[in-house]
Amino acid sequence: MGNPYGQPPPNPYQSPQAPAVGAAWTGLGCPRCGSAYTTQPSFTWWGGLLGPKLLNHTVCNGCGLGFNGRTGKDNTTAIAIYFGVMFSIVIFLVIVRAML
């Protein structure tokens, strides 16, 4: 019969549980809610077609969190840097074009 005080068997109809606070991210699903339903957007307003691919941006379909698919960390700082660099390049090209 087994140990009556042991861990109950997993429920196949229940979504996976979120990892404990401070636990290492395993790379399986969302680091916030634990949902396995994540997608990589092909286009974003901040990065166009190239940004999400460069930053390995992944979005959870459960809670909407955007994070780095490799590390599980927030992409906000990387997005700000990417957006700032691209904006600077565009401004530079506009100024150069105006000088010609």
N, C-alpha and C positions, 0 to 999 in steps of 0.2 A: 504494500500500500504506500510506502514511502513515509517521509517525515511530515506530520501534520502541521508543523510549525515552520516549514521551509517556504521558499519563494513559490507563489502560485504560478501555474503555467501561463505563458503570454496569451492574451486575447487576440485572435487574428483579425477581429473587426475593430480594434481600437488603434488610433493613430499612434506613432511612436512618441514616447515621452521626451520632453526637453531635457538636455543634460543639466546636471546640477550646477549651481552658480560657482564659478571658479574652475570647473572641470575643463580639461583640454578638449579642443574641438577636434572631432574625428574625421571631418571632411565628408561626412554622410549627412546631407540635409542642412537645414537652416540652423545656425548657431543660436538663434533666439528661441524659436518654438519647436525645433526638432523635426519639422515637416520635411519629408523626402521629396516634395513636389517643388522643385526649383527649376528656373529657366534662365538661359542666357539671352538677354535682349540683343537683337541685331542692330538696333538703332536707338539712340537716346538723344535728348535735347542738348545735353552738355558735351557729348563726345561724337555725335554723328554716327558714322559706320565704323570708324577706327577705334574710338575711345573704349567701348566696352570690351573689345577684343584685346587691346593692349593691357587693360587693367584686370582682365579675367572677371569682369563684373557679372554677378549672379543675383537674381531676384527670387525671393521666396514667394510662391503663390498662396501660401497660407496667411502670413502676417504682413507681406509686402516689404520686408527688409531687403535692402540692397547691400551686398557684401562681396568681398574678394573670394572667389570660388576655390582658390588654392589654400589661402590661409584662414579663412573664416572671419577675418577682421573687417572693420568698417572701411569703406572706400572713400569717405568724405574728403579726407586730406589729399589723397591721390587725385580725386576728381578736381579739387580746387587747383592743385598744381597743374594738372593737364589743361584745364580750362584757361588758366592764366597764361601758360606758355603759348597755347594756340591763339589766344586773343592778342598777345604781344606780337606774334608772327604776322597776323592779319594786319594789325595797325602799322607795323613796319613796312609791309608790302604796299599798303595804301599810300604811305608817305613817299616811298620810293617811286611809285607810279605817278604821284602828283608832281614830283620833281622832274620827271622826264618831259 
